[in-house]
Amino acid sequence: MLENSIKYLLINYWRSLDKKILSCFFVLFFLGIFFSFSSTSSLAGERLDKDNYFFFTKHLIFTFLAITIMIIISAVKTEIFVKLVFPLFFMSFLLLALVPIIGVEVKGAKRWIDLYLFRLQPIEILKPLFILMTVKILTYEKFKNSQLKYILSFILLSAVIILLIDQPDLGQSILLIVSWVATVFISGVSLMYIFIFFSIFLFSLSSILFIFPEKFGYIINRLITFFNPSLGDKFQSTSALEAIKLGGLTGQGMGEGILKESVPEAHTDYVIAVISEEYGSLVSIMILVIFLYISFRIIKNCFNQDSKFLKISLSGLATLLIFQTFIHAGVNTNLLPTTGMTLPFLSYGGSSLFGSAILAGLVLNYTKNKTYLYD
C-alpha cells in the first residue's frame, strides 16, 4: 500500500513538471561539469600545485548537491513553499548580515562565510528569495490599495544593498536593483515611483563614492577605465575579448585556450570567454539561447497562472536569471565594466551553483501543472 502511494506521488510529480525547462536546467548543470574539467585542471595542477582534478571534483560534488536541492524544492507542495518565503528569506538575510562580523576577506572584499568544507557567499542564496519576498510584499492583501507596499519593498532592497556595498559588491547590487525595478514594474507600479526610487539610489550611490573614496574608489576607477582604457588597467577584459576573437566560431580545441592560465578567476567570472576560446562562439551562443528559452518558457507559463503571486514571482525569477546571464556575457565581451558576476549553473563555485539550484527549484515548483490560489 505504502509502495503504491509513493509510486503514485512520484508519477504525479513527474507529470506536473515542465519537462522542457527541467531538461534545460540539466543541460546547463552538465555543461558546467564538462567545462569545469577543461577550465580548472591547469589552474589546480600548474599554478596551485594540487591534483589536476581538485577543482573539478569539488565542482562535481557541488553540482550533484545543487541538483538535489533543485529537485527537493521543486517537489515541495507549492502552497507550503509560499508560506516559507519569509523565514527562508530572513535566514539568508541574517547570513548576509553576519558577513561583516565573521566573514572571510579575499582580495580586499569580505563576501564569504567560511563553513570549513567550503566558503558560502550568502548573497547567492538570498537573490531568488529576495525576489519572492518582494513579491510577497507587493501582493499582500492588506496593501492591495496602498502605495506603502512599494515603499516597504524599497526599504527591503535598501537594506540588502547597504550590506552589499559594505562588502563591497557592486555587481550583485546592480543585479538586485534592476531585478527589483523589473519586478515592481511588472506588479503595475507607476513609472513615476520607479523614477523617484532610481533617483534616490543614484544620489545615494554617488554620495557614498565621494564620501568614502578609500573604500569605494575602485568603482570609479573601473568606470573611468571602461570609458577610457588608456587611463587604467583593462588586462582582464581585454584578455577575455581577445580570447573570444581567437576562438572564432569553432574554437581552438579543448584545453588549448590560454585565458584560464593568464586571468585570475577565469573559471568563475570569465566562463563565457573561456568557452568561446576553446569551443567557439557558436557554443557560447547556444548556451545563451538556452537561457533565453528558459525565460521564454517561464513567461509563457505566467499566462496559465491564476495566482498574482505566482505570476509576478515567475516574472521576477526570469528577470533575475536573464539579467545575471547577460551582465556576465557583457563583461566578457567588454560591453560592461568588470563586475565579477558568475554565470548561473556553469561558473565554478558552490555558492553560485546552490543559488542557481534554488532559482531552478522555485521555477520548476511554480510552473508545475497545478494551480493553488493565494490571493
C-alpha positions in Angstrom: 0.0 0.0 0.0 2.8 2.4 1.0 4.8 1.5 -2.1 1.8 2.2 -4.3 1.2 5.6 -2.6 4.9 6.6 -3.1 4.7 5.4 -6.8 1.5 7.4 -7.3 3.1 10.6 -5.8 6.3 10.2 -7.9 4.2 9.7 -11.1 2.1 12.8 -10.3 5.2 14.8 -9.5 6.8 13.9 -12.8 3.7 14.6 -14.8 3.3 18.0 -13.2 6.8 19.3 -14.1 7.6 21.4 -17.2 9.9 18.9 -18.9 11.4 21.4 -21.3 12.5 23.7 -18.5 13.8 20.8 -16.5 15.8 19.5 -19.5 17.4 22.9 -20.0 18.4 23.1 -16.3 20.0 19.6 -16.5 21.8 20.6 -19.8 23.3 23.7 -18.1 24.3 21.8 -15.0 26.1 19.1 -17.0 27.7 21.6 -19.4 29.1 23.3 -16.2 30.7 20.0 -15.2 32.2 19.5 -18.6 33.6 23.0 -18.9 34.9 22.9 -15.3 37.0 19.9 -16.3 38.8 21.8 -19.1 39.0 25.2 -17.4 40.3 24.3 -13.9 42.7 21.4 -14.5 45.7 23.6 -15.4 44.9 26.0 -12.6 45.0 23.3 -10.0 48.0 21.4 -11.3 50.3 24.1 -12.5 49.5 27.2 -10.5 48.3 25.8 -7.2 50.3 22.6 -7.1 47.2 20.5 -6.4 45.8 17.4 -8.0 44.7 18.2 -11.6 41.1 17.2 -10.7 40.9 19.1 -7.4 38.6 21.9 -8.6 36.7 19.6 -11.0 36.0 17.1 -8.2 34.7 19.9 -6.0 32.5 21.2 -8.8 31.2 17.8 -9.5 30.2 17.3 -5.8 28.7 20.8 -5.7 26.7 20.1 -8.9 25.1 17.0 -7.6 24.2 18.7 -4.3 22.7 21.5 -6.3 20.6 19.2 -8.4 19.4 17.5 -5.2 18.4 21.0 -3.8 16.6 21.8 -7.1 14.6 18.5 -7.0 13.7 18.9 -3.3 12.5 22.5 -3.8 10.5 21.5 -6.9 8.8 18.7 -5.1 7.6 20.6 -2.1 3.9 21.5 -2.2 3.7 25.0 -3.8 1.3 26.5 -1.1 3.7 25.3 1.6 6.7 26.8 0.0 4.8 30.1 -0.4 4.3 30.2 3.4 8.1 29.5 3.9 9.2 32.6 1.9 9.6 34.9 4.9 11.5 32.5 7.2 13.8 31.4 4.4 14.5 35.0 3.4 15.1 36.0 7.0 17.7 33.3 7.5 19.5 34.2 4.3 19.4 37.9 5.2 20.8 37.0 8.6 23.7 35.2 7.0 24.4 38.2 4.8 24.3 40.5 7.9 26.9 38.2 9.6 29.4 38.6 6.7 30.9 41.9 8.1 31.3 40.2 11.5 32.6 36.7 10.8 33.2 36.9 7.0 36.4 35.9 5.2 38.2 38.6 3.3 39.6 37.7 -0.1 41.4 40.2 -2.3 40.1 43.2 -0.4 36.4 42.0 -0.4 34.6 40.4 2.5 31.8 38.4 0.9 32.1 34.9 2.2 31.4 32.9 5.4 33.8 30.0 6.0 31.9 26.8 6.6 35.1 24.7 6.7 34.1 22.5 3.8 33.5 25.5 1.5 33.0 29.2 1.6 29.4 30.3 1.4 28.5 33.6 -0.3 25.2 34.4 1.3 24.0 36.8 -1.5 23.9 33.9 -4.0 21.3 32.2 -1.7 19.5 35.4 -0.9 18.9 36.6 -4.5 16.0 34.3 -5.6 14.5 34.6 -2.1 14.7 38.4 -2.3 12.5 38.3 -5.4 9.9 36.2 -3.7 9.9 38.4 -0.6 9.5 41.5 -2.7 6.5 39.9 -4.5 5.1 38.8 -1.1 5.1 42.4 0.0 3.7 43.6 -3.4 0.8 41.1 -3.3 0.0 41.3 0.4 -3.8 41.6 0.7 -3.7 44.5 3.3 -1.5 46.6 0.9 -3.8 46.0 -2.1 -4.9 49.6 -2.5 -1.9 51.2 -0.7 1.3 52.7 -2.1 3.0 51.6 1.2 3.9 48.2 -0.4 6.3 50.0 -2.8 8.0 51.9 0.0 8.4 48.7 2.1 9.9 46.8 -0.9 12.3 49.7 -1.5 13.3 49.6 2.2 13.9 45.9 1.8 16.1 46.5 -1.2 18.0 49.3 0.5 18.8 47.1 3.5 20.3 44.4 1.2 22.2 46.9 -0.9 23.7 48.6 2.2 25.1 45.2 3.3 26.4 44.5 -0.3 28.1 47.9 -0.6 29.8 47.4 2.7 31.5 44.2 1.3 31.9 45.8 -1.3 30.0 44.0 -4.2 28.8 46.4 -6.9 27.9 43.7 -9.4 25.4 42.0 -7.2 24.0 45.3 -6.1 23.3 46.3 -9.7 21.7 42.9 -10.4 19.4 43.2 -7.5 18.4 46.7 -8.3 17.5 46.0 -11.9 15.7 42.9 -10.9 13.7 44.8 -8.3 12.8 47.5 -10.7 11.6 44.9 -13.3 9.6 43.0 -10.6 8.0 46.2 -9.3 7.2 47.4 -12.8 5.5 44.1 -13.6 3.4 44.4 -10.5 1.8 47.5 -12.0 3.6 50.4 -10.3 3.5 53.9 -11.8 6.7 54.8 -13.7 6.9 58.0 -11.5 7.6 55.8 -8.5 10.3 53.9 -10.3 11.9 57.2 -11.4 11.8 58.6 -7.8 13.4 55.4 -6.3 16.0 55.3 -9.0 16.9 58.9 -8.4 17.3 58.3 -4.7 19.5 55.3 -5.4 21.8 57.2 -7.8 22.1 60.1 -5.4 22.9 57.8 -2.5 25.5 55.8 -4.5 27.2 59.0 -5.8 27.4 60.3 -2.2 28.9 57.1 -0.9 31.5 57.0 -3.7 32.7 60.5 -2.9 32.4 60.4 0.9 34.3 57.1 1.2 36.8 57.2 -1.8 39.3 55.0 0.1 36.9 52.1 0.2 34.8 52.6 -3.0 37.3 54.3 -5.2 37.8 51.1 -7.2 34.3 51.5 -8.6 35.1 55.0 -10.0 38.4 53.6 -11.4 36.6 50.7 -13.1 34.1 53.2 -14.7 36.9 55.5 -15.8 38.9 52.6 -17.2 35.8 51.3 -19.1 35.1 54.6 -20.8 38.8 55.4 -21.3 41.0 52.3 -21.4 44.2 54.4 -21.6 43.7 55.7 -18.0 43.7 52.3 -16.3 44.4 48.6 -16.4 41.9 46.6 -18.6 44.0 43.5 -18.7 41.3 41.1 -17.7 38.6 42.5 -20.0 41.0 42.9 -22.9 42.3 39.3 -22.5 38.7 37.9 -22.4 37.8 39.8 -25.6 41.0 38.6 -27.3 40.2 35.0 -26.3 36.8 35.2 -27.8 38.3 36.6 -31.0 40.9 33.8 -31.1 38.3 31.2 -30.6 36.2 32.3 -33.6 33.2 30.3 -34.4 34.6 26.8 -33.8 37.2 27.4 -31.1 40.9 26.4 -30.6 40.1 23.0 -29.2 39.6 21.5 -25.7 42.4 22.5 -23.4 44.0 24.7 -26.0 42.9 28.1 -24.5 45.3 30.3 -22.6 42.8 32.7 -20.9 42.3 30.3 -18.0 46.0 30.4 -17.3 46.5 34.2 -17.7 43.4 35.7 -16.0 42.7 35.0 -12.3 39.2 33.6 -11.6 38.6 32.9 -15.3 36.7 29.8 -14.3 34.2 31.9 -12.4 34.0 35.4 -13.8 35.0 34.7 -17.5 33.5 31.4 -18.2 31.8 32.5 -21.5 35.2 33.8 -22.7 36.9 30.5 -21.8 34.2 28.5 -23.5 34.4 30.7 -26.6 38.1 30.4 -26.9 38.2 26.6 -26.7 34.9 25.6 -28.2 33.9 28.6 -30.3 31.3 31.4 -30.2 28.7 29.0 -31.6 28.7 27.1 -28.4 28.5 30.3 -26.3 25.6 31.5 -28.4 23.9 28.1 -27.9 24.3 28.5 -24.1 22.8 32.0 -24.2 19.9 30.7 -26.3 19.2 28.0 -23.7 18.9 30.8 -21.0 16.6 32.8 -23.3 14.5 29.7 -24.0 14.1 29.0 -20.2 13.0 32.6 -19.7 10.5 32.3 -22.6 9.0 29.2 -21.1 8.7 30.8 -17.7 7.0 33.9 -19.1 4.7 31.7 -21.2 3.7 29.8 -18.1 2.7 33.0 -16.4 -0.3 33.3 -18.6 -1.6 29.9 -17.2 -1.3 31.1 -13.6 -4.4 32.4 -11.7 -2.3 33.5 -8.7 -0.9 37.0 -8.9 1.9 35.9 -6.5 3.0 33.2 -8.8 2.8 35.3 -11.9 4.9 38.1 -10.6 7.3 35.7 -8.8 8.0 33.8 -12.1 8.5 37.0 -14.0 10.9 38.3 -11.3 12.9 35.0 -11.3 13.1 35.0 -15.1 14.3 38.6 -14.9 17.0 37.7 -12.3 18.2 34.8 -14.4 18.4 36.7 -17.7 20.0 39.8 -16.3 22.7 37.9 -14.5 23.4 35.9 -17.7 23.7 39.0 -19.8 25.7 41.0 -17.3 28.2 38.1 -17.3 28.3 38.0 -21.1 28.5 41.8 -21.3 31.6 41.9 -19.0 33.2 39.0 -21.0 32.7 40.9 -24.3 33.8 44.2 -22.8 30.4 45.8 -23.3 30.1 46.4 -19.5 32.6 47.3 -16.8 34.1 44.4 -14.8 31.6 43.3 -12.1 32.8 39.8 -11.0 29.4 38.3 -12.0 29.2 34.5 -12.3 27.3 32.7 -15.0 24.4 30.7 -13.5 24.8 26.9 -13.5 28.2 27.0 -15.3 30.6 29.1 -13.2 32.8 27.3 -10.6 31.7 27.7 -7.0 29.4 26.1 -4.5 27.5 29.3 -3.6 26.8 30.1 -7.3 25.6 26.6 -8.0 23.4 26.4 -4.9 21.9 29.8 -5.7 21.2 28.6 -9.3 19.6 25.4 -7.9 17.3 27.4 -5.6 16.2 29.5 -8.5 15.7 26.5 -10.7 13.8 24.6 -8.0 11.5 27.6 -7.5 10.8 27.9 -11.2 10.0 24.2 -11.5 7.8 24.4 -8.5 5.8 27.4 -9.6 5.4 26.1 -13.2 4.0 22.8 -12.1 0.7 21.7 -13.7 -1.3 22.5 -10.5 -3.0 25.8 -9.6 -3.1 27.0 -6.0 -4.9 30.2 -5.0 -3.1 32.5 -2.6 -4.8 35.8 -3.3 
